[in-house]
Each structure stands twice: as C-alpha cells, then as structure tokens.
Amino acid sequence: MRCPSLAAPSFRALLCVLVQVPLVAACSGPDEEPPPDGNCDALAFEAGDPNGHKDPFGAKAAGQARAGRVTDLSGIAQPGHGRQQIEPGDFVLANDKIVVFIEDKDFSDGYARFGGEILSVDKANADGKPTGVSKYNETLTGLSIEMIDPTSVTVLKDGADGGEAIVRVAGKLSKIPFMQGPLSYLFPRTYEVEAAYDYVLRPGEERVTMRMGLVNKTNEPIDLGVERPDPDELLGFFHYSNAQLVTPESGFAEPSGRVAWAGFDGGDFGFAFRIPGHELAYGLTVSGFSLFYGPGFVVDACSAKTIDRAEIIAGGPDYDGLREAVRRVSGEAPWREIKGTVEDAQGKGIVGAWLHALSPEGEYLSRTRTDSFGAFVVHVPPGAPVTLVPQKQGYAPHAGFGVGADEATATIPLDPNGTIHVVAKETASGAALPVRVQVVPKDALAGTPEAFGVLDEANGRLHQVFAMDGNATVSVPPGEHTVIVSRGYEWELLTTDVTVAAGETLEVPANLAHSVDTTGVMCADFHIHSQFSADSNDRFEHKLRGAIADGLDIPVSSEHEWVADFQPMVQNMGLTQWAFGMASEELTTFTWGHFGVVPMTPDPKKANNGAVDWIGKDPKDVFALVRALPDNPVLIVNHPSGGGFGAYFSAAALDRKTGKGRDGFWSDDFDAIEVFNDSDFEANRDESIADWFALLEAGMTVWAVGSSDSHHVRTSPVGYPRTCLSFGHDDPTKLTKELVRDAVASGGSTISGGLFMTATGPNGESPGQMVQTGAGGMATFTLTIEAASWVDASMLETIVNGKTLSTEALVPVDGWAGPSKKFVNQVTVTLDPSRPRNWVLFHAKGGGDLAPLHPGRRPFAASNPFFLKP
C-alpha cells in the first residue's frame, strides 16, 4: 500500500487515502480494435445520439431497456440521500426493474467534478420511473489518479430494438482535480489517453454493466497492473453516509483480502459492485471512504480496447434482498426461504427487529428486518441447518434460534422485557423539555458482533434517546438500570437507579432546573456533521435532536463540501423556542486545511449546494472567494494544528516566532480559530493554543471558538465545547444568521466545555474589547464561573501576553443557595509599557469529567482576549 502512515480514523486521514481513487477492472470479453488503415492517430470512441429515446420511462410498459435524456423532472423522485440531484439534461437508463441516472458532462457535485458519473441506481415504480429509494452517493472510477473528463455524454443505443440500451461517456483521462498538487507525487503513472465509459442496461436485468474503453495510440503496450503488484485500477466508494458496506466473506465487518463483491445495504434498496470472473482486493476503509483494487489489464500498442469492467447490481430490501439479486443476476438458484415472526413474551410481533442468519460454523449469511407485523423473510443455503439471531434494542441478547435443514418457518420469541417511561419537565414552569435520556444497565449486556453491522451504544448505554417533548418510552431487559435525564450543561440532571420487572412499565418523572444563569447569552456549535458529509452517517434530524436535547441554542450544520441548513427542520419540528439553526460549510481542501464558512445559504443551482470551489487555488485566492460571498461570512480555521493536510497552520508551516506561514502560501485573512475541537484547554496547550497565542503576539486580532466536530453523536456529543455569544436576550426566534456572524466577528465570546464564564473588565468591558488601565497600568477583571451541581469547577488561570500570570482556586459566592455552583474571582493585571500590545484572557477548569452526561470530556471554560491600553 502506498500510504504507510495513516492517521487515526477521521476525515483528515482520508487526505492520504483519497489520492488512491481510480477504477476496478475485469477482463471479461475484451475487444481489441485495430487502427483504421494502420493509422494509430485515427483511433477514437465515437459519440452517439445527444438525446436518445424520446420516452425512456416507457421501457417498463414496452418490456425494453431504454436510454434517453431527462427533459422534465415531473414524476421523477430524487435520490433518497438528498445530495447529488438529477437535473434536466442528465441521462437515464430504464427497464422494468431499475432506473439508472447518468450525469451530463461539465462541472459535477461530489468529489470527481467531471460529470459522466452514476447519480442514482433506483427501483422502478409502476410507471417505470424511480421510486426514490436510491442511496447511491458517489463512486470514483478511474485509472491511477485519472478519470474521464467528458467531452460528450450521449446515447449509443436507445434500446428501441429490444436489445441493449447504452449511455456513453467519452473524453480524455485527466487528473481528478482535488488530487492534483502535492498529492500527485504518490502516483507517478498517468496516462491521459482517450477513454470511454459505456453504461449498459438490458431488458429485465437488475444490473447495469460498466464497460471501459481505452485508446493506446503509442507503439508500447499500456500495462495497468497485470505485471505489477500495485495495479492502477481501483474503486473508491463514497457510500458510507447512507449505506453500509457488506461483503459475502465478512458480513458487515471490515473485509480482509479478496472479496467476491462489495455490497452497500441502503435499507429499502441497495447495490453491489463486482467484476465477473474476478475478485476485488480490499484496500481499506477510513472516514467513510472504502478502497478496492482490481486485477489490471493491458492495452496493446496501437489499439483500442473495450472491456466489461464492472457490474452494479441493484436489489433489496436489506442485505438479504441484495444477496438474492446477486444470485439472480449470476443465474444461480435462490437460497431457500424461511418465513416467520419475531414476537415478544405476549406473542405480539416486534416491529423493526433485526434478523441475522448464521451457518452452523458461525459464518455470517444474511440480514433482514421484521415488518410492521413482526414478520420476516430470510434466505439461507439449501439443505443445511442455520441459526437465526433476532436483535431488538431494549431486549436481552438472544443466543440464536435453530432452524433445521428442511424447515421453512420459524416463530422466534424474545425474552420478556419491561418498559421505562420518562416524562421530563422544567421545575419552575412544569413545561415539557427537550432532553437526552440515557439508560445504562447495571449488568453490561453482551456486545453485538461486528459482522452484524449494528452498533451498540457507547459508554455502557442501552439507550440514548433525544426526546424533544420530554417524553420517552424505552424497552429494557428486566433488572437494574440507571436512568439519566439531562438537558446540557446549564441544567440540573436526574440520575436514578431503577429496577424493572418483566411486563412492568416504570414511570420516571424528571423535573429539571435551569440552574446556571446565562441570561442574555446563547451558545453555538459551528462544526456539526451529518449524512451530508462523506464521513458521517448520522441522520440530519437525529443530529439536530442531539444538539437541542443537550441545550445547544445555535446548531450550525458544517458539512464537508456541502451546504445544508438546520433552521427549516427546526421550524418543521416546532422547536423554534429552543434553537436557531444555521447553514455553513466545512471548506475541505485536500492539500492545506479545513475551514468553517459561517454563515452560508444553500443554493441548489450551484455545485455542491453552493459550496466554495477551492480546487487549484491557494489560500489567498480561496479566502478572497469566501470574502466575496453574499452572506459576508466569517472564516474559521478548523482544527488548525497538529499535522496533516486538514490542519492549515501545520500545512502552512506557521512560524510561532513571526506569526507567519511559508512565503507565497500564507494568508492571514481569517477571523477565528477553532482552538477547541472536541477537546479542552489542557489538551491544546502545545498546539492550537500555542499557535493562537503566537498570532496574537504577532499583532493579529483573531478570535477563538470551540466546537464539537461531531461526526457520530453516538460517541461524539454535539456542543462539546460550544461558543457562547452575548445577544442581550434569550429568544432564538429573534436571531438571524447575520447577528450570529457579527457576534463571532466581535470577539466578545467565551468557550464553554461544561463551565459557564462571564468575564468583565473594570468598566464592564467584554472580551474582544480594549480596556483602559488605571494608575500604574493596572486593571482589575471580574470572573464569574457557574456550573450545574454535577459539574466540578475548581481553578482559574490568568494568561497575560501568552504567559500564565497566576493560577488560583475559584472563590465560591458567600451564601449562594444553588443548586448550581457559583464563583467570583477578581484578578488584577499590569500593563507592560515596553510592549506594542498587551492582552489578557482567562481559563477555568474542574477535575474529573462530565459524566454522566459526557463521559471522557473534561469541564473547562475560556475567554477571548481583552486588550490593554495605558
């Protein structure tokens, strides 16, 4: 492998992996074309009809496969993932089984940017149009770091003769734009030859065949890996955010070695990639990107070669339905069918239970889900016994139900369970509250095998529920459990141990007090990922629920190379009294850093919903593009330090002595730094904090923010830490994206990681402002630290001009009645007249962590700097 030093599994690790994103190969049915009259230069792939069949969606009624151009979007359901959209001018292949859309040439959404890609692989509805269940995101198919940059997308055969329907994408192999620059040295071989992708659909088939053609006009053969250990033919899959990778060899566990095919289970509908007659060699999966290699092939000198390279097989529901589709396409006999139900102790069918099928040797065979009646259909090998393992969150793990070799039905009972019903209300008003409900069994439950593809909750939890109306009902195995009901850092929480009997519904009332006074201040998280990012599979609504349940006032969507807005969903869910949602983008370069652009407005008429196009540009030019946006956003340097292409200060070789990066590359035209990325002050002292201080010392006025960078709310909570902004009121309905933007730009914010800090100067100044010192150049600051009773707060650090002036114990307020903790410290600092600028900021922290809400996260707060003048 050409990436020997991969970082931890994060999107930044993709920076190495993604440079290996080319195409899968097969040598089934190669077709060598001799040059006309021996003239190699005359070799070319001809274009077809620019429009194709006038009625491509009539293919189902006609019993044909048809290819045509999309002229009208009426009745065309867009893909279920919500990203790359079908537009007029794109191309469609349709038969009675599936509908496949091919993007027209020119600028494309996603990562390839060239066009000519598959946009959707969908199930055909009764009218022969897409059903809207496609979860096909993007597959980068190329050679080395090259893909076809189309000069034309046309219909080679429209299918009207009852045969194949073919859409041809023709052009020249060109470097994938985001891989150019410093990454390209990893791929010394480039080809830049004329090539064609032919997408082929036949009547009645559940697969689309991808043919690839290459023209070799030279007098030497082109070897794409047959005689080398590192073939240049690869498949790079960006489907993780909406579909689970699965292979017949490993189930949903990470593959190893060679596999027959790579499947993607999208629930209602999925798809599988394979090379007939060959295996795929697994590379790795990191940050939602899965890499596979093909066997390679050779294009003889002075010839054009066309090969059926890959098959994309569509089917569902679930992995079980996809496996059966692969068998049908392969001409294999179907596996035997077992029908049955999964029932509770009262004999009632359980909706949405997983049903896993295992061989007698424990090999993972299949997976499906029960329907609205608790019924299932699963397919297993004929003539052999199997074990069916039902699984439903809230029920005790099942050891498995044996089904004999000749049995065709199974009724599977789950052990009796109980129910916990939580009703959360505000203590003062009795109003319902959005809350997080966690249930932790006293006795840890057995973990789910990786092959099952079902992730258990983290930190020993059985449940983590975000209840927007404070009402949550969860099933639990009989026994002892800890129930935790919370609403973030500003609120008291309920932790109670309960014992639940089989068949019992236990009521858990939770009255929570808003004990920390944050009057006039609302807090934001500018870095939240969901299903619109390649490396997050959190549903958009689920992520928003997690933010609001944890008391975040301003959740800001920050997707990689995509613009999505939380606010319409806040409104649709009736939660405007609790939160104001916003749109932004994580501008994700693959060479020199990631950046938050706050705010932005989604624009479906532009590529990637209006994301900034950074490819081929240096920081100065990209920052200028950001400055020119109509929303006049602030630019935040995300996770700036620590190495890798995702860290701007590292990529720019920031010199802490000068506060400048390398010549000809560095630009300081940014407003803020994400100093705290899912981390506290102590964790960042030697990296992002040291870099921030260096810039302040060099005379820059740049502000710190804290954000979660949450990709998976199961393990990474939204809003730790968060940036708290002063608005003079507590009403999210009065906020606008401009007000939030300007509050960030003012520098008047503090960072909260469980502690809430109010910092004021001698005359009421706020962070970010200039403070007039008094006699002797002295100024006294008042620091108020508040924390809920369950959060520890103990120490205050004063930092002047980048150096720790003092650390002292927090001083409790005399007679404070609680239930929160409140501390007030006064700190006097002295201006150094020999310096061109003096600045001071404050850091508070506590011991332990933020359990039971956020185990592993440490409590802290920090201010932005004040500036001193004589």
Number of C-alpha atoms within 10 A of each C-alpha: 9 11 11 7 8 13 16 11 13 14 21 24 18 23 22 21 23 21 23 32 30 26 28 29 32 25 19 16 11 17 14 17 15 16 18 11 7 11 12 19 14 13 20 21 17 11 18 19 16 16 19 25 22 14 14 27 27 19 27 24 12 14 13 26 33 36 36 30 25 24 13 10 11 7 10 15 16 21 23 20 22 14 24 23 19 21 17 12 18 22 29 29 30 34 31 26 23 28 32 26 28 25 26 26 22 14 15 18 23 21 17 25 20 22 25 32 24 19 28 27 30 29 27 21 15 12 14 20 26 26 20 20 21 29 28 28 25 21 22 26 23 26 28 27 32 29 29 27 25 24 16 20 29 28 28 24 22 27 26 18 11 15 15 19 31 30 32 28 30 27 24 19 23 21 21 23 16 20 27 17 12 10 18 18 11 15 15 8 14 15 16 16 16 22 25 29 28 26 30 24 28 22 22 16 18 24 26 25 22 22 23 25 24 24 29 25 22 14 11 11 14 18 15 22 17 14 12 11 10 15 22 30 25 28 26 25 23 23 24 26 24 27 22 18 25 22 24 18 20 17 21 24 16 17 21 13 12 17 18 17 23 23 26 26 27 27 21 16 25 29 31 22 22 24 24 17 9 18 21 24 20 21 19 15 19 20 22 22 21 23 23 26 24 29 24 23 20 15 20 20 16 24 25 23 19 22 21 23 24 25 23 20 24 30 28 20 18 20 32 23 24 27 27 21 24 24 13 15 14 10 9 11 10 16 15 17 15 17 15 17 25 28 22 17 13 11 13 13 21 20 18 19 22 21 24 22 27 19 16 12 8 10 15 21 26 25 28 23 25 21 16 12 14 18 20 23 20 25 21 22 14 14 12 14 17 24 21 26 19 26 23 18 17 17 20 18 18 16 11 17 16 17 17 14 14 12 16 15 15 19 15 21 19 20 16 18 21 20 20 21 15 21 21 29 21 17 15 10 9 11 12 17 25 25 32 28 26 24 24 22 22 15 10 11 16 10 12 13 12 14 19 22 17 13 11 18 16 15 14 16 19 23 21 19 20 26 23 21 16 23 20 18 17 19 19 26 23 21 15 16 23 16 21 21 32 28 27 23 30 25 23 24 24 20 16 13 14 17 15 19 17 15 14 14 17 16 13 18 15 23 21 21 20 19 18 22 15 18 11 12 17 26 24 29 26 32 30 30 30 26 22 26 26 26 25 25 22 21 18 19 15 13 27 26 24 25 30 29 27 23 25 28 26 29 31 27 31 33 29 27 25 27 29 27 22 22 21 14 15 22 14 9 12 11 19 19 14 21 26 28 25 25 23 28 32 28 27 26 25 24 23 21 25 23 28 26 30 28 27 27 20 18 14 13 9 13 19 24 20 19 26 23 16 19 17 14 11 15 20 14 13 18 20 11 13 23 17 11 14 10 16 16 22 21 23 26 26 30 27 30 27 16 17 20 25 27 24 26 29 20 21 21 17 19 15 17 11 12 18 19 19 13 9 10 14 18 17 14 13 18 19 22 24 27 29 30 24 23 21 24 22 13 14 17 14 12 17 24 22 16 24 27 20 21 21 20 21 16 14 14 16 22 26 25 29 31 28 24 27 24 26 19 23 18 13 16 22 33 33 31 30 30 28 28 22 19 17 10 13 17 17 18 12 12 17 12 19 14 12 22 17 15 16 25 18 16 24 22 29 30 30 28 29 31 26 26 26 20 26 19 22 17 12 11 16 23 25 21 17 16 24 17 20 14 8 10 15 17 21 17 22 16 23 20 27 27 28 26 19 19 25 21 27 17 17 24 19 19 18 21 20 18 10 13 12 12 14 13 14 22 17 16 13 9 6 11 9 12 16 20 21 23 19 17 17 15 16 12 19 18 23 18 11 7 9 10 16 24 22 23 22 24 21 28 25 20 13 14 17 20 14 17 23 18 13 13 20 25 30 32 28 29 28 24 30 24 21 21 18 16
